[in-house]
Amino acid sequence: MTQIHRLSGTVDVDGQPYEWELRSEPQWSENHGWKGMTISLRRKDTQREAMLEFPAPKRLMKGLPRGRLQVSDAVVMRGIRSALDAGWEPESRGKTVVFMVDADGN
């Protein structure tokens, strides 16, 4: 079941539990303009974290009012798969890895 408007949760991808948490909502930066939301990922019982950075919603760039943030399990799961495909190794040690994803979480 997909739940929307949560700020954190756990999803199962390929038999592994991953914890996610919304780190920042879309926001305006004087230097960079609109920045999208950021979600942190960590496979349960591992050390290495990944961050998914999403593009700013088009409605904000057009000057429209903010809507409610849409974070669903499906978006998080697609982001995890994309990060794994791009080389994220959750069981390794090291710095947090940052991945830019498109609006669909790929």
Buried (B, 14 or more C-beta within 10 A) or exposed (E): EEEEEBEEBEBEBEEBEBBBBBBEEBEEEEEEEBBBBBBBBBBEEBEBBBBBBBBBBEEBEEEEEEEEBEBBBEBBBBBBBBBBEEEBBBEEEEEEBEBEBEEEBE
